[in-house]
Structure formats: C-alpha cells, structure tokens
Amino acid sequence: MPLLRAFDDSKGRGVCRTCGAPIWWMQLVSGKLHPFNEAKDSGTPVPAAADERRDGRRVLVIDAANSHFATCKDAKDWKKG
C-alpha cells in the first residue's frame, strides 16, 4: 500500500458525511485535504509509520490503508470522474 505524507499541525476532527464515522482531516504535502480514520483506542488520528520534516514542519508518513477513502463503506460515492 502506498504511503501518504501529511502535515502534523494540520489535524482537524470531523465526521464522514456519508457513513458517520469519526475522521481526522489533514493537509497532505500536495496541499489537498485528506480524511484519515480515527484510532479506535485513542481517539486520535491513526499512528504514523514515521515522520519527516519539510520547511520546518513535521510531516507524518501514514500508510494509505488508514485513509478513510480506503475503508469507508460509501467510498464509491466519493470517487471523482
């Protein structure tokens, strides 16, 4: 599974509009906002595999399997094109 890189200081809580699951929105280094699953045991975003620095900001490296797009039962409704 690919890895996604998101800025740690961009986290914001949310709820999936279709399935109602708690999610965390984070800004990817590409600039796009992306939903990640909430860790069931801690209520925080899924743990990162590693972290890096970019322009002085901490970047979390997260397995794409933890993307809410990968696990939402309604993901097909969100696909573009």
Backbone as ProteinMPNN parsed JSONL, in Angstrom:
{"seq_chain_A": "MPLLRAFDDSKGRGVCRTCGAPIWWMQLVSGKLHPFNEAKDSGTPVPAAADERRDGRRVLVIDAANSHFATCKDAKDWKKG", "coords_chain_A": {"N_chain_A": [[0.859, -1.173, 0.0], [0.542, 2.255, -0.734], [2.259, 5.133, 0.695], [1.176, 7.996, 2.493], [1.819, 11.452, 2.926], [1.436, 13.805, 5.4], [0.897, 16.989, 6.925], [1.557, 17.37, 10.323], [0.636, 19.464, 11.916], [-1.784, 20.153, 10.854], [-4.077, 18.872, 11.605], [-7.538, 18.181, 12.034], [-10.631, 17.522, 13.554], [-13.44, 15.594, 12.386], [-16.445, 14.337, 10.809], [-17.468, 11.702, 8.783], [-19.445, 12.45, 6.027], [-21.106, 10.607, 4.816], [-20.998, 7.956, 5.972], [-20.826, 8.481, 8.667], [-18.692, 8.014, 10.385], [-16.121, 8.835, 12.781], [-13.537, 11.016, 11.812], [-10.294, 12.31, 10.896], [-9.231, 15.23, 9.438], [-6.517, 16.075, 7.393], [-3.859, 18.014, 6.015], [-2.314, 17.12, 3.106], [1.092, 16.953, 1.888], [0.937, 17.755, -0.703], [-0.932, 19.691, -0.667], [-3.631, 19.149, -0.698], [-6.624, 18.417, 1.167], [-7.229, 15.621, 3.247], [-9.057, 12.766, 4.4], [-8.545, 10.858, 7.313], [-8.742, 7.788, 9.134], [-9.916, 7.471, 12.508], [-8.06, 6.416, 15.301], [-9.142, 3.637, 17.059], [-8.643, 3.102, 19.768], [-7.554, 5.399, 20.922], [-8.721, 7.76, 20.006], [-7.433, 9.53, 18.443], [-5.765, 10.62, 15.4], [-4.874, 7.976, 13.116], [-1.899, 6.109, 13.834], [1.309, 7.229, 12.76], [3.656, 5.892, 10.422], [6.173, 6.847, 10.357], [8.045, 9.899, 10.732], [8.852, 13.016, 9.169], [10.614, 16.021, 8.244], [9.606, 19.036, 6.733], [10.188, 22.069, 5.35], [10.448, 23.067, 7.938], [8.241, 22.033, 9.22], [6.588, 19.314, 10.831], [6.116, 16.258, 9.249], [3.909, 13.659, 8.877], [4.175, 10.273, 8.032], [2.013, 8.172, 6.626], [0.398, 5.067, 6.311], [-1.459, 4.324, 3.453], [-3.602, 2.631, 3.791], [-4.861, 3.481, 6.043], [-6.299, 5.611, 5.285], [-9.433, 7.226, 5.121], [-10.796, 7.005, 2.776], [-10.063, 4.494, 1.928], [-11.409, 2.764, 3.589], [-14.082, 3.449, 4.026], [-17.454, 2.529, 3.782], [-18.986, 3.773, 1.937], [-17.309, 4.757, 0.005], [-17.276, 4.571, -2.784], [-19.117, 6.426, -3.601], [-17.8, 8.8, -3.396], [-15.83, 8.945, -5.272], [-14.206, 10.645, -7.9], [-14.97, 11.565, -11.284]], "CA_chain_A": [[0.0, 0.0, 0.0], [1.366, 3.466, -0.766], [2.345, 5.976, 1.885], [0.721, 9.375, 2.35], [2.556, 12.373, 3.787], [0.535, 14.874, 5.83], [1.445, 17.875, 7.953], [1.04, 17.065, 11.658], [-0.039, 20.625, 12.501], [-2.998, 20.469, 10.094], [-5.148, 17.963, 12.035], [-8.822, 18.699, 12.492], [-11.633, 16.463, 13.686], [-14.611, 15.666, 11.533], [-17.303, 13.16, 10.716], [-17.746, 11.381, 7.386], [-20.811, 12.866, 5.68], [-21.948, 9.515, 4.334], [-21.105, 6.806, 6.883], [-20.914, 8.972, 10.043], [-17.524, 7.63, 11.186], [-15.234, 9.933, 13.167], [-12.338, 11.089, 10.973], [-9.39, 13.451, 11.073], [-8.778, 15.844, 8.197], [-5.133, 16.542, 7.442], [-3.369, 18.532, 4.743], [-1.194, 16.397, 2.52], [2.139, 17.862, 1.424], [0.498, 18.247, -2.014], [-1.849, 20.794, -0.424], [-5.012, 18.675, -0.633], [-7.104, 17.892, 2.44], [-7.47, 14.179, 3.129], [-9.618, 12.194, 5.622], [-7.913, 9.656, 7.874], [-9.514, 7.128, 10.181], [-9.549, 7.711, 13.897], [-7.628, 5.208, 16.012], [-10.241, 3.247, 17.947], [-8.265, 3.068, 21.183], [-7.091, 6.667, 21.48], [-9.483, 8.906, 19.531], [-6.526, 10.411, 17.709], [-5.561, 10.071, 14.056], [-4.11, 6.735, 13.068], [-0.478, 6.371, 14.059], [2.177, 7.365, 11.592], [4.73, 4.92, 10.289], [7.406, 7.597, 10.595], [7.827, 11.312, 10.476], [9.912, 13.737, 8.481], [10.488, 17.485, 8.339], [9.554, 19.741, 5.456], [10.054, 23.514, 5.589], [10.317, 23.285, 9.373], [7.013, 21.426, 9.724], [6.618, 17.864, 10.977], [5.306, 15.545, 8.265], [3.635, 12.275, 9.25], [4.131, 9.328, 6.913], [0.901, 7.316, 7.037], [0.013, 4.02, 5.363], [-2.706, 4.682, 2.776], [-4.667, 1.765, 4.289], [-5.516, 4.224, 7.112], [-7.112, 6.656, 4.68], [-10.854, 6.894, 5.22], [-11.213, 6.596, 1.432], [-9.784, 3.06, 1.774], [-12.219, 1.938, 4.487], [-15.48, 3.888, 4.101], [-18.372, 1.687, 3.014], [-19.581, 4.622, 0.907], [-16.214, 5.375, -0.751], [-17.594, 4.631, -4.219], [-19.904, 7.65, -3.824], [-16.897, 9.954, -3.332], [-14.852, 8.912, -6.371], [-14.429, 11.645, -8.948], [-14.765, 11.198, -12.666]], "C_chain_A": [[0.905, 1.236, 0.0], [1.346, 4.215, 0.565], [1.857, 7.37, 1.545], [1.498, 10.235, 3.334], [1.67, 13.575, 4.092], [1.191, 15.702, 6.935], [0.76, 17.615, 9.291], [0.239, 18.232, 12.237], [-1.334, 20.997, 11.776], [-4.203, 19.647, 10.531], [-6.407, 18.714, 12.469], [-9.851, 17.585, 12.499], [-12.794, 16.683, 12.743], [-15.401, 14.377, 11.605], [-17.57, 12.941, 9.231], [-19.212, 11.71, 7.095], [-21.69, 11.72, 5.213], [-22.078, 8.369, 5.329], [-21.166, 7.22, 8.358], [-19.734, 8.628, 10.936], [-16.719, 8.871, 11.596], [-13.96, 9.878, 12.321], [-11.5, 12.29, 11.398], [-9.013, 13.954, 9.686], [-7.36, 16.322, 8.396], [-4.744, 17.042, 6.058], [-2.175, 17.708, 4.288], [-0.141, 17.404, 2.061], [1.815, 18.413, 0.037], [-0.433, 19.447, -1.883], [-3.297, 20.375, -0.297], [-5.362, 18.232, 0.782], [-7.49, 16.436, 2.234], [-8.034, 13.653, 4.446], [-8.875, 10.921, 6.039], [-8.797, 9.095, 8.968], [-8.998, 7.516, 11.553], [-9.129, 6.383, 14.52], [-8.688, 4.869, 17.063], [-9.887, 3.337, 19.43], [-7.926, 4.429, 21.759], [-7.891, 7.891, 21.05], [-8.627, 9.934, 18.801], [-6.386, 9.867, 16.29], [-4.728, 8.796, 14.122], [-2.625, 7.028, 13.226], [0.309, 6.425, 12.753], [3.238, 6.283, 11.608], [6.066, 5.568, 10.63], [7.071, 9.066, 10.484], [9.072, 11.931, 9.874], [9.733, 15.221, 8.774], [10.457, 18.061, 6.937], [9.274, 21.209, 5.754], [9.8, 23.815, 7.064], [9.073, 22.684, 9.997], [7.181, 19.909, 9.809], [5.645, 17.243, 9.98], [5.152, 14.097, 8.733], [3.557, 11.432, 7.992], [3.15, 8.231, 7.332], [0.585, 6.31, 5.936], [-1.35, 4.38, 4.766], [-3.87, 3.779, 3.192], [-5.444, 2.457, 5.412], [-6.291, 5.432, 6.597], [-8.578, 6.272, 4.829], [-11.405, 6.509, 3.849], [-11.019, 5.088, 1.228], [-10.733, 2.183, 2.587], [-13.698, 2.295, 4.522], [-16.358, 2.991, 3.225], [-19.018, 2.452, 1.869], [-18.531, 5.274, 0.001], [-16.531, 5.508, -2.236], [-18.373, 5.897, -4.562], [-19.034, 8.9, -3.872], [-15.907, 9.986, -4.48], [-15.22, 9.941, -7.43], [-14.254, 10.993, -10.311], [-15.385, 9.946, -13.066]], "O_chain_A": [[1.934, 1.245, 0.676], [0.516, 3.951, 1.436], [2.092, 7.869, 0.445], [1.801, 9.8, 4.445], [1.212, 14.274, 3.189], [1.937, 15.181, 7.765], [-0.467, 17.637, 9.383], [-0.728, 18.017, 12.968], [-1.918, 22.045, 12.053], [-5.254, 19.717, 9.893], [-6.348, 19.728, 13.164], [-9.931, 16.797, 11.557], [-13.094, 17.811, 12.35], [-15.073, 13.458, 12.354], [-17.865, 13.89, 8.505], [-20.106, 11.295, 7.832], [-22.914, 11.853, 5.213], [-23.18, 7.853, 5.515], [-21.517, 6.404, 9.211], [-19.765, 8.921, 12.131], [-16.646, 9.843, 10.843], [-13.377, 8.808, 12.14], [-11.946, 13.155, 12.152], [-8.53, 13.186, 8.854], [-7.028, 16.903, 9.429], [-5.246, 16.547, 5.048], [-1.164, 17.61, 4.983], [-0.45, 18.579, 1.868], [2.367, 19.44, -0.358], [-0.696, 20.142, -2.864], [-4.123, 21.161, 0.166], [-4.506, 17.732, 1.511], [-8.012, 16.062, 1.183], [-7.552, 14.04, 5.511], [-8.616, 10.035, 5.224], [-9.513, 9.833, 9.646], [-7.825, 7.839, 11.738], [-9.764, 5.353, 14.294], [-9.077, 5.723, 17.859], [-10.755, 3.622, 20.256], [-8.0, 4.61, 22.975], [-7.761, 8.953, 21.658], [-9.054, 11.066, 18.573], [-6.846, 8.76, 16.009], [-3.976, 8.576, 15.071], [-2.147, 8.079, 12.797], [-0.011, 5.74, 11.781], [3.662, 5.819, 12.666], [6.977, 4.908, 11.131], [5.937, 9.432, 10.175], [10.187, 11.438, 10.047], [8.801, 15.617, 9.474], [11.197, 17.62, 6.058], [8.246, 21.548, 6.34], [9.025, 24.713, 7.396], [8.872, 22.818, 11.204], [7.834, 19.299, 8.963], [4.49, 17.658, 9.885], [6.141, 13.399, 8.956], [2.944, 11.833, 7.002], [3.411, 7.466, 8.26], [0.515, 6.671, 4.761], [-2.285, 4.704, 5.498], [-5.024, 4.137, 2.961], [-6.572, 2.062, 5.707], [-6.87, 6.186, 7.38], [-8.924, 5.101, 4.676], [-12.38, 5.762, 3.766], [-11.737, 4.475, 0.438], [-10.857, 0.99, 2.312], [-14.5, 1.499, 5.011], [-16.033, 2.732, 2.066], [-19.539, 1.846, 0.932], [-18.835, 6.241, -0.696], [-16.095, 6.465, -2.876], [-18.297, 6.386, -5.689], [-19.481, 9.948, -4.339], [-15.202, 10.982, -4.644], [-16.384, 10.088, -7.804], [-13.512, 10.025, -10.478], [-15.27, 9.542, -14.223]]}, "name": "protein", "num_of_chains": 1, "seq": "MPLLRAFDDSKGRGVCRTCGAPIWWMQLVSGKLHPFNEAKDSGTPVPAAADERRDGRRVLVIDAANSHFATCKDAKDWKKG"}
